[in-house]
Amino acid sequence: MDPGRSADRVVKDAAMTVLRVLGLFVVAAVAEIAGAWLVWQGVREHRGLVFVGAGIVTLAGYGFVATLQPDAHFGRILAAYGGIFVAGSLAWGVVADGFRPDRYDLTGALLCLLGVAVIMFAPRTNF
């Protein structure tokens, strides 16, 4: 521990980092899922090029948001984000399309979120 930082400060900083990581994952999930949904609506539901264009711009926003994560390892961020995407996609389906996930959908999403927690927040040692 840095001698200039109290244990209380270290805990507060760690909590803020966790909140930042989770907040960025939520924003990224909304951008990616909304963008894909807009493209789907434009193409599959014949809503037109405005939906497709809005989807493309929103998907680009997702790519930018992912770069704001504090961890510098692209593979780790993208792997962990995959779990957020799974759970977020099911939630989007419930809200936007009236989808009702079954117990297997929910169990799978919970397992994915557990994986996110392990990937992002497990203690690591330097080799």
Backbone as CSV, one residue per row, in Angstrom:
resi,resn,N_x,N_y,N_z,CA_x,CA_y,CA_z,C_x,C_y,C_z
1,MET,0.843,-1.179,0.000,0.000,0.000,0.000,0.888,1.242,0.000
2,ASP,0.451,2.242,-0.723,1.147,3.518,-0.778,1.078,4.160,0.613
3,PRO,2.238,4.516,1.188,2.237,5.077,2.540,1.427,6.370,2.660
4,GLY,1.239,7.070,1.569,0.490,8.325,1.601,-1.016,8.144,1.535
5,ARG,-1.463,6.922,1.351,-2.908,6.671,1.214,-3.393,5.825,2.387
6,SER,-4.489,6.234,2.970,-5.060,5.468,4.070,-5.795,4.253,3.509
7,ALA,-6.040,3.284,4.372,-6.781,2.086,3.964,-8.175,2.472,3.492
8,ASP,-8.767,3.460,4.145,-10.104,3.925,3.751,-10.084,4.497,2.338
9,ARG,-9.044,5.259,2.008,-8.904,5.845,0.672,-8.719,4.754,-0.387
10,VAL,-7.947,3.734,-0.060,-7.721,2.620,-0.984,-9.044,1.923,-1.287
11,VAL,-9.857,1.684,-0.263,-11.153,1.029,-0.451,-12.076,1.898,-1.297
12,LYS,-12.095,3.187,-1.028,-12.935,4.108,-1.811,-12.494,4.149,-3.270
13,ASP,-11.180,4.191,-3.503,-10.670,4.195,-4.881,-11.033,2.905,-5.609
14,ALA,-10.923,1.779,-4.925,-11.275,0.494,-5.536,-12.761,0.445,-5.866
15,ALA,-13.591,0.941,-4.961,-15.038,0.956,-5.204,-15.373,1.833,-6.404
16,MET,-14.709,2.978,-6.521,-14.958,3.859,-7.663,-14.516,3.211,-8.969
17,THR,-13.428,2.474,-8.930,-12.971,1.773,-10.130,-13.979,0.720,-10.545
18,VAL,-14.495,-0.037,-9.605,-15.502,-1.057,-9.914,-16.748,-0.393,-10.506
19,LEU,-17.193,0.696,-9.906,-18.366,1.399,-10.437,-18.112,1.937,-11.840
20,ARG,-16.912,2.458,-12.078,-16.570,2.964,-13.417,-16.595,1.835,-14.437
21,VAL,-15.959,0.715,-14.104,-15.920,-0.439,-15.016,-17.339,-0.893,-15.345
22,LEU,-18.163,-1.071,-14.320,-19.529,-1.550,-14.545,-20.362,-0.535,-15.320
23,GLY,-20.201,0.741,-14.989,-20.937,1.779,-15.718,-20.568,1.816,-17.194
24,LEU,-19.270,1.714,-17.484,-18.848,1.700,-18.888,-19.351,0.462,-19.611
25,PHE,-19.372,-0.678,-18.923,-19.919,-1.884,-19.543,-21.408,-1.704,-19.864
26,VAL,-22.150,-1.080,-18.978,-23.581,-0.871,-19.222,-23.787,0.068,-20.412
27,VAL,-23.027,1.153,-20.462,-23.147,2.090,-21.588,-22.766,1.395,-22.894
28,ALA,-21.693,0.614,-22.865,-21.272,-0.115,-24.067,-22.335,-1.115,-24.502
29,ALA,-22.927,-1.810,-23.544,-23.960,-2.797,-23.878,-25.170,-2.126,-24.513
30,VAL,-25.604,-1.028,-23.934,-26.754,-0.313,-24.504,-26.432,0.133,-25.925
31,ALA,-25.241,0.676,-26.139,-24.872,1.149,-27.480,-24.805,-0.003,-28.475
32,GLU,-24.161,-1.098,-28.094,-24.035,-2.205,-29.047,-25.374,-2.879,-29.316
33,ILE,-26.117,-3.148,-28.278,-27.399,-3.836,-28.456,-28.389,-2.938,-29.183
34,ALA,-28.440,-1.658,-28.811,-29.339,-0.726,-29.506,-28.947,-0.589,-30.972
35,GLY,-27.640,-0.496,-31.230,-27.187,-0.384,-32.615,-27.555,-1.597,-33.445
36,ALA,-27.325,-2.770,-32.898,-27.682,-3.994,-33.619,-29.187,-4.084,-33.812
37,TRP,-29.947,-3.693,-32.793,-31.411,-3.724,-32.886,-31.910,-2.761,-33.971
38,LEU,-31.299,-1.574,-34.023,-31.696,-0.610,-35.053,-31.414,-1.143,-36.458
39,VAL,-30.249,-1.752,-36.659,-29.942,-2.345,-37.966,-30.949,-3.456,-38.264
40,TRP,-31.235,-4.298,-37.290,-32.219,-5.378,-37.441,-33.571,-4.802,-37.864
41,GLN,-34.001,-3.754,-37.179,-35.289,-3.136,-37.507,-35.274,-2.570,-38.923
42,GLY,-34.175,-1.928,-39.283,-34.088,-1.339,-40.620,-34.111,-2.375,-41.722
43,VAL,-33.409,-3.502,-41.518,-33.293,-4.514,-42.567,-34.401,-5.560,-42.457
44,ARG,-34.501,-6.223,-41.322,-35.438,-7.349,-41.172,-36.889,-6.917,-41.059
45,GLU,-37.101,-5.753,-40.450,-38.473,-5.266,-40.266,-38.837,-4.186,-41.289
46,HIS,-37.957,-3.968,-42.244,-38.193,-3.043,-43.364,-38.541,-1.627,-42.912
47,ARG,-37.818,-1.143,-41.916,-38.071,0.213,-41.427,-37.203,1.251,-42.123
48,GLY,-36.277,0.823,-42.958,-35.562,1.757,-43.806,-34.151,2.103,-43.383
49,LEU,-33.546,2.902,-44.258,-32.147,3.255,-44.102,-31.868,4.180,-42.920
50,VAL,-32.860,4.925,-42.475,-32.651,5.786,-41.305,-32.336,4.914,-40.087
51,PHE,-33.068,3.821,-39.909,-32.796,2.902,-38.807,-31.416,2.278,-38.964
52,VAL,-31.090,1.849,-40.168,-29.788,1.231,-40.422,-28.673,2.233,-40.123
53,GLY,-28.788,3.446,-40.625,-27.767,4.471,-40.383,-27.620,4.796,-38.900
54,ALA,-28.742,4.931,-38.204,-28.681,5.195,-36.760,-28.009,4.029,-36.037
55,GLY,-28.280,2.822,-36.494,-27.647,1.649,-35.895,-26.145,1.644,-36.093
56,ILE,-25.704,2.012,-37.282,-24.265,2.044,-37.573,-23.564,3.083,-36.699
57,VAL,-24.156,4.253,-36.561,-23.566,5.295,-35.715,-23.530,4.836,-34.254
58,THR,-24.577,4.203,-33.798,-24.638,3.720,-32.417,-23.606,2.629,-32.175
59,LEU,-23.431,1.741,-33.133,-22.402,0.698,-33.007,-20.998,1.303,-32.945
60,ALA,-20.767,2.362,-33.690,-19.468,3.042,-33.607,-19.273,3.631,-32.209
61,GLY,-20.338,4.132,-31.622,-20.264,4.649,-30.256,-19.860,3.569,-29.274
62,TYR,-20.368,2.368,-29.467,-19.972,1.238,-28.617,-18.460,1.032,-28.689
63,GLY,-17.911,1.063,-29.887,-16.480,0.852,-30.052,-15.661,1.899,-29.308
64,PHE,-16.141,3.119,-29.299,-15.441,4.183,-28.586,-15.539,3.994,-27.079
65,VAL,-16.721,3.690,-26.574,-16.922,3.533,-25.129,-16.019,2.435,-24.571
66,ALA,-15.825,1.376,-25.304,-14.981,0.271,-24.830,-13.551,0.737,-24.554
67,THR,-13.088,1.743,-25.271,-11.716,2.225,-25.072,-11.551,3.011,-23.776
68,LEU,-12.623,3.371,-23.127,-12.560,4.167,-21.904,-12.349,3.328,-20.642
69,GLN,-12.344,2.009,-20.788,-12.130,1.137,-19.629,-10.737,1.373,-19.041
70,PRO,-10.604,1.314,-17.713,-9.291,1.555,-17.101,-8.274,0.442,-17.347
71,ASP,-8.710,-0.772,-17.594,-7.779,-1.874,-17.882,-7.287,-1.731,-19.315
72,ALA,-6.004,-1.893,-19.523,-5.405,-1.669,-20.843,-5.370,-2.915,-21.724
73,HIS,-5.922,-4.023,-21.285,-5.855,-5.276,-22.030,-7.135,-5.493,-22.837
74,PHE,-7.022,-5.285,-24.147,-8.184,-5.396,-25.033,-8.875,-6.744,-24.891
75,GLY,-8.112,-7.825,-24.893,-8.709,-9.157,-24.816,-9.510,-9.351,-23.549
76,ARG,-8.985,-8.873,-22.429,-9.701,-9.002,-21.154,-10.997,-8.196,-21.180
77,ILE,-10.918,-6.968,-21.664,-12.109,-6.114,-21.704,-13.176,-6.731,-22.601
78,LEU,-12.781,-7.167,-23.785,-13.757,-7.722,-24.710,-14.337,-9.037,-24.198
79,ALA,-13.515,-9.863,-23.571,-14.009,-11.129,-23.015,-15.017,-10.869,-21.903
80,ALA,-14.679,-9.962,-21.005,-15.605,-9.653,-19.914,-16.870,-9.000,-20.455
81,TYR,-16.715,-8.119,-21.421,-17.883,-7.457,-22.001,-18.844,-8.481,-22.598
82,GLY,-18.314,-9.592,-23.115,-19.187,-10.627,-23.684,-20.246,-11.087,-22.706
83,GLY,-19.878,-11.236,-21.438,-20.852,-11.633,-20.423,-21.906,-10.568,-20.189
84,ILE,-21.472,-9.308,-20.196,-22.418,-8.201,-20.046,-23.368,-8.178,-21.241
85,PHE,-22.820,-8.431,-22.430,-23.634,-8.442,-23.637,-24.714,-9.518,-23.578
86,VAL,-24.359,-10.703,-23.094,-25.339,-11.798,-22.994,-26.502,-11.381,-22.105
87,ALA,-26.189,-10.923,-20.895,-27.248,-10.526,-19.964,-28.030,-9.323,-20.494
88,GLY,-27.309,-8.359,-21.054,-27.971,-7.175,-21.592,-28.882,-7.483,-22.769
89,SER,-28.478,-8.425,-23.600,-29.316,-8.803,-24.753,-30.640,-9.413,-24.298
90,LEU,-30.566,-10.241,-23.275,-31.805,-10.822,-22.741,-32.695,-9.732,-22.151
91,ALA,-32.088,-8.803,-21.406,-32.862,-7.707,-20.822,-33.477,-6.830,-21.915
92,TRP,-32.695,-6.548,-22.968,-33.215,-5.752,-24.091,-34.419,-6.455,-24.713
93,GLY,-34.302,-7.758,-24.917,-35.414,-8.509,-25.492,-36.676,-8.422,-24.654
94,VAL,-36.519,-8.435,-23.345,-37.670,-8.315,-22.443,-38.323,-6.949,-22.617
95,VAL,-37.510,-5.894,-22.607,-38.030,-4.529,-22.654,-38.533,-4.156,-24.049
96,ALA,-37.752,-4.444,-25.080,-38.061,-3.954,-26.430,-38.975,-4.876,-27.226
97,ASP,-38.891,-6.181,-26.975,-39.621,-7.121,-27.828,-40.591,-8.025,-27.078
98,GLY,-40.752,-7.845,-25.777,-41.666,-8.684,-25.017,-41.175,-10.117,-24.830
99,PHE,-39.888,-10.348,-25.011,-39.302,-11.679,-24.847,-39.360,-12.083,-23.380
100,ARG,-39.642,-13.349,-23.125,-39.663,-13.867,-21.763,-38.606,-14.950,-21.623
101,PRO,-37.479,-14.635,-20.986,-36.422,-15.643,-20.837,-36.868,-16.768,-19.913
102,ASP,-36.423,-17.984,-20.228,-36.746,-19.111,-19.352,-35.615,-19.297,-18.345
103,ARG,-35.736,-20.300,-17.512,-34.744,-20.497,-16.448,-33.352,-20.786,-17.002
104,TYR,-33.272,-21.380,-18.177,-31.967,-21.651,-18.779,-31.323,-20.372,-19.298
105,ASP,-32.134,-19.497,-19.861,-31.618,-18.181,-20.275,-31.065,-17.435,-19.064
106,LEU,-31.830,-17.410,-17.987,-31.427,-16.680,-16.785,-30.202,-17.314,-16.132
107,THR,-30.168,-18.648,-16.077,-29.008,-19.330,-15.505,-27.759,-19.042,-16.330
108,GLY,-27.877,-19.112,-17.633,-26.743,-18.812,-18.510,-26.254,-17.384,-18.333
109,ALA,-27.184,-16.441,-18.223,-26.804,-15.041,-18.037,-26.088,-14.851,-16.705
110,LEU,-26.579,-15.496,-15.658,-25.922,-15.384,-14.348,-24.512,-15.972,-14.387
111,LEU,-24.351,-17.089,-15.079,-23.013,-17.673,-15.220,-22.080,-16.727,-15.974
112,CYS,-22.610,-16.085,-17.010,-21.802,-15.117,-17.758,-21.387,-13.947,-16.872
113,LEU,-22.308,-13.449,-16.054,-21.984,-12.338,-15.163,-20.976,-12.746,-14.095
114,LEU,-21.052,-13.972,-13.647,-20.046,-14.491,-12.720,-18.674,-14.494,-13.411
115,GLY,-18.654,-14.908,-14.662,-17.412,-14.880,-15.434,-16.857,-13.471,-15.575
116,VAL,-17.730,-12.499,-15.782,-17.293,-11.102,-15.855,-16.603,-10.703,-14.560
117,ALA,-17.217,-11.047,-13.437,-16.642,-10.687,-12.136,-15.264,-11.313,-11.947
118,VAL,-15.118,-12.569,-12.345,-13.824,-13.241,-12.204,-12.785,-12.578,-13.110
119,ILE,-13.145,-12.357,-14.364,-12.193,-11.772,-15.320,-11.753,-10.376,-14.896
120,MET,-12.683,-9.556,-14.473,-12.359,-8.152,-14.213,-11.844,-7.871,-12.811
121,PHE,-12.285,-8.648,-11.824,-12.014,-8.237,-10.452,-11.215,-9.241,-9.624
122,ALA,-10.776,-10.342,-10.226,-9.943,-11.289,-9.489,-8.596,-10.658,-9.177
123,PRO,-8.064,-10.931,-7.996,-6.739,-10.374,-7.678,-5.678,-11.003,-8.596
124,ARG,-4.776,-10.191,-9.054,-3.728,-10.670,-9.958,-2.371,-10.370,-9.368
125,THR,-1.453,-11.248,-9.664,-0.072,-11.010,-9.253,0.764,-10.826,-10.513
126,ASN,1.824,-10.068,-10.377,2.722,-9.868,-11.524,3.673,-11.044,-11.617
127,PHE,3.899,-11.498,-12.810,4.794,-12.652,-13.020,6.173,-12.164,-13.311
